[in-house]
């Protein structure tokens, strides 16, 4: 996970937050133009940026192409975020599930 000691223990960030706070402002283009370039509606882009929609594999491909960094970053960020949320949501149930080991 986080190799930087300062980041240890911080929850994963939704990819929409990174896009909203850092990446899109650096591009200095209107969100409507970004949505058009991505081939999605403005509402779809806004939902991702407001963390109401996940980065799907299709959306990861779109952002990866637009930003030149490929889909893996986006899909992996979303996966880490989703696992973190799910783990917190079902923590009590997970605690009740034993871990089995193979018998030699």
Buried (B, 14 or more C-beta within 10 A) or exposed (E): EEEEEEEEEEEBBBBBBBBBEEBBEEBEEEBEEBBBBBEBEBEBBBBBBEBEBBBEEEBBBBBBBBBEEEBEBBBBBBBBBBEBEEEEEEEEEEEEEEEEEEEE
